[in-house]
Amino acid sequence: MFYKVIEDYSDIVADYSVFKYRRYGSAVSLNARLEFIDGSVLYIKDYLFLNGKRKYSYHWQDSDGNLMVRWDNSPHYKDIYTFPHHKHLPDKISESKERNIGEIFKYIRNSMLENRKIDD
């Protein structure tokens, strides 16, 4: 799935490094870093455990290292409608419908289009 998403969004991906990718039966562990054409960076930590539980964090920052969005499913912010899924924005915590790499990349591409950082 990871490499398919990279291929599908090659118009915005400048470079990427996979630090760890392991598969243990149905369990998967992925740690990666991606750089986009605007200089922003996405750090990925995504784990699917043998018991079917999943833990993830997608941390997107601008070229200066400032937080743009971080998506995760740590079980805090119980008042968020999409608990435990939420996103950290520079000035607030919000509900999150983006929960996998494809949805995150779609969000990032749409954000770049809104900011006109890629051609239509």
C-alpha positions in Angstrom: 0.0 0.0 0.0 2.8 2.5 0.9 4.6 2.2 -2.4 1.3 2.4 -4.3 0.4 5.7 -2.5 3.9 7.1 -3.3 3.3 6.2 -7.0 -0.2 7.7 -7.0 1.0 10.9 -5.4 4.3 11.2 -7.2 3.4 14.7 -8.3 3.9 16.0 -4.8 6.5 13.6 -3.4 10.1 14.9 -3.8 11.9 12.1 -1.8 11.3 9.4 0.8 13.1 7.1 3.1 11.7 4.0 4.7 13.5 3.4 8.1 11.6 0.3 9.0 9.1 -1.9 7.3 8.4 -5.3 8.8 5.6 -7.8 8.3 4.9 -10.5 10.9 2.0 -12.5 9.5 -0.9 -10.0 9.6 1.1 -7.5 11.7 2.9 -4.6 10.0 5.3 -2.0 11.2 6.2 1.1 9.1 8.4 4.1 9.9 9.2 6.5 7.1 10.0 10.1 6.2 8.7 11.9 3.1 9.7 15.2 1.7 7.2 17.0 -0.6 7.8 19.4 -3.5 7.1 22.4 -1.2 9.8 21.4 1.3 7.4 20.1 3.9 8.0 16.8 5.5 5.8 13.9 6.7 6.9 11.5 9.4 5.0 8.2 9.5 4.7 5.7 12.3 2.1 3.1 11.6 1.7 -0.2 13.4 -0.8 -2.9 13.0 -0.5 -5.5 15.7 -1.3 -9.2 15.6 -4.4 -8.7 17.7 -5.8 -6.3 15.0 -5.2 -3.1 17.0 -3.5 -0.2 15.3 -1.4 2.7 16.5 -0.4 5.5 14.1 1.0 9.0 13.9 1.4 11.1 10.8 3.3 14.3 11.6 3.4 16.9 8.8 5.6 19.9 9.2 6.6 22.8 7.0 10.2 23.3 5.7 11.0 25.3 8.9 9.9 22.4 11.2 6.7 24.0 12.3 3.7 21.7 12.8 1.1 21.8 10.1 -1.0 18.8 11.1 -0.4 15.7 13.2 -2.9 12.8 12.9 -2.9 10.1 15.6 -5.1 7.7 17.5 -3.6 8.0 21.0 -6.6 7.5 23.4 -6.9 11.0 24.8 -9.2 13.9 23.9 -12.2 11.7 24.7 -14.6 14.7 23.9 -13.6 14.6 20.2 -16.4 13.1 18.1 -14.0 10.8 16.2 -12.2 9.5 19.4 -9.6 8.2 19.5 -8.8 9.5 16.0 -7.9 13.2 16.0 -5.6 15.8 14.5 -3.3 18.4 16.1 -3.4 21.7 14.2 -1.1 24.6 15.1 -3.8 26.2 17.3 -6.3 23.4 18.2 -7.2 19.7 18.4 -9.8 18.6 15.9 -11.7 15.5 14.9 -10.1 13.5 12.1 -11.6 11.5 9.3 -8.1 10.9 7.8 -6.9 7.6 9.2 -4.6 6.0 6.7 -1.8 6.9 4.4 -4.1 7.4 1.3 -6.4 9.8 3.2 -3.4 11.7 4.6 -1.9 12.1 1.2 -5.2 13.3 -0.3 -5.4 15.9 2.5 -1.9 17.1 1.9 -2.3 17.3 -1.9 -5.6 19.2 -1.5 -3.9 21.6 1.0 -1.1 22.2 -1.5 -3.6 22.9 -4.3 -5.5 25.3 -2.1 -2.2 27.1 -1.4 -1.3 26.8 -5.1 2.0 25.0 -4.4 1.4 22.5 -7.2 0.0 22.9 -10.7 -3.6 22.0 -11.3 
